[in-house]
Every structure is written in structure tokens, then in C-alpha cells.
Amino acid sequence: MFVDICSLLIVGAVIGALARLVVPGYQPVGLLFTVLLGILGTIGGNFIAQEAHLHSVGRWALAVGISAVLVAIVAAMMRRGSHRNHHLPR
């Protein structure tokens, strides 16, 4: 159990970092959130790959792709939220 959690964190960090490299431009997403998105992408990618009977490379490509989409969505939401805060009266 402990080894599984550690493996998921390490793989999530690697997948999250790869996802950030794939998404162009600046992403205002921190390291821990990147790892979390990488973990979610890995879980989602593995589930979809299992259902689609994909193996090895397809499974990893799907995990990176899902994580990249998650990073892009979250980064866009965070950028949009930071722009809103600048227009508020002080």
C-alpha cells in the first residue's frame, strides 16, 4: 500500500512535469498542484487505456495527454481568476 502511494506520487510528478512541458506558455500552477494533476491524469489515462486495451506507450501517452489537458484547463482558470481580482476596487 505504501509503495503504491509512493509510486503514484513519483509517477504523478513525472507525468505532471511532462504535461507542463507539452502545454505552451506560462502556467500559474504550483508544484503540488502539478503533481496532483499528474496523478489524476495517470489514474484517468490508465483507466481509459485499460478499457481501450492499450498497452505500454499508448497508456503513458494517454496519461500525459490527459494531464496536459488538465494543466491547460486549470492554468486558464487561474489566469482568468487573477485577472478578475485586478479589476476589483480596493
C-alpha positions as CSV (number, residue, x, y, z in Angstrom):
1,M,0.0,0.0,0.0
2,F,2.7,2.5,1.0
3,V,4.8,1.5,-2.1
4,D,1.7,2.1,-4.3
5,I,1.2,5.5,-2.9
6,C,4.8,6.5,-3.3
7,S,4.9,5.1,-6.8
8,L,1.7,7.1,-7.7
9,L,3.3,10.3,-6.3
10,I,6.5,9.8,-8.3
11,V,4.7,8.9,-11.5
12,G,2.3,11.8,-10.9
13,A,5.2,14.2,-10.6
14,V,6.8,13.0,-13.7
15,I,3.6,12.9,-15.7
16,G,2.7,16.4,-14.4
17,A,6.1,17.8,-15.4
18,L,5.7,16.3,-18.9
19,A,2.3,17.7,-19.1
20,R,3.6,21.2,-18.3
21,L,6.2,20.8,-21.0
22,V,3.6,19.9,-23.5
23,V,1.3,22.9,-22.7
24,P,2.7,26.1,-24.3
25,G,3.1,29.4,-22.5
26,Y,3.1,30.2,-18.8
27,Q,1.2,28.1,-16.4
28,P,0.5,29.7,-12.9
29,V,0.2,26.2,-11.4
30,G,2.4,25.3,-8.4
31,L,4.4,22.1,-8.0
32,L,2.0,20.3,-5.7
33,F,-1.0,21.1,-7.9
34,T,1.1,19.9,-10.9
35,V,1.7,16.6,-9.1
36,L,-2.0,16.3,-8.2
37,L,-3.0,16.9,-11.9
38,G,-0.3,14.4,-12.9
39,I,-1.8,11.8,-10.5
40,L,-5.3,12.5,-11.8
41,G,-4.1,12.2,-15.4
42,T,-2.3,8.9,-14.6
43,I,-5.4,7.4,-13.0
44,G,-7.6,8.6,-15.8
45,G,-5.2,7.5,-18.5
46,N,-4.7,4.1,-17.0
47,F,-8.5,3.6,-16.7
48,I,-9.2,4.7,-20.3
49,A,-6.2,2.7,-21.6
50,Q,-7.4,-0.4,-19.8
51,E,-10.9,-0.1,-21.3
52,A,-9.5,0.6,-24.8
53,H,-7.0,-2.3,-24.4
54,L,-4.0,-0.1,-25.0
55,H,-0.6,-1.1,-23.7
56,S,2.7,0.5,-22.6
57,V,3.3,3.5,-24.9
58,G,-0.4,4.2,-25.5
59,R,-1.1,4.1,-21.8
60,W,1.7,6.6,-21.0
61,A,0.8,8.9,-23.9
62,L,-2.8,8.9,-22.8
63,A,-1.8,9.8,-19.2
64,V,0.4,12.7,-20.4
65,G,-2.3,13.9,-22.7
66,I,-5.0,13.9,-20.0
67,S,-2.6,15.6,-17.6
68,A,-1.7,18.2,-20.2
69,V,-5.4,19.0,-20.8
70,L,-5.9,19.3,-17.0
71,V,-2.9,21.6,-16.7
72,A,-4.2,23.8,-19.6
73,I,-7.7,24.0,-18.1
74,V,-6.5,24.8,-14.6
75,A,-3.9,27.3,-15.8
76,A,-6.6,29.1,-17.9
77,M,-8.9,29.2,-14.9
78,M,-6.2,30.5,-12.6
79,R,-5.2,33.2,-15.2
80,R,-8.8,34.2,-15.6
81,G,-9.3,34.4,-11.8
82,S,-6.2,36.5,-11.3
83,H,-7.4,39.0,-14.0
84,R,-10.7,39.4,-12.2
85,N,-9.0,40.2,-8.9
86,H,-7.1,43.1,-10.5
87,H,-10.3,44.9,-11.5
88,L,-11.9,44.8,-8.1
89,P,-12.0,48.2,-6.2
90,R,-9.6,48.4,-3.2
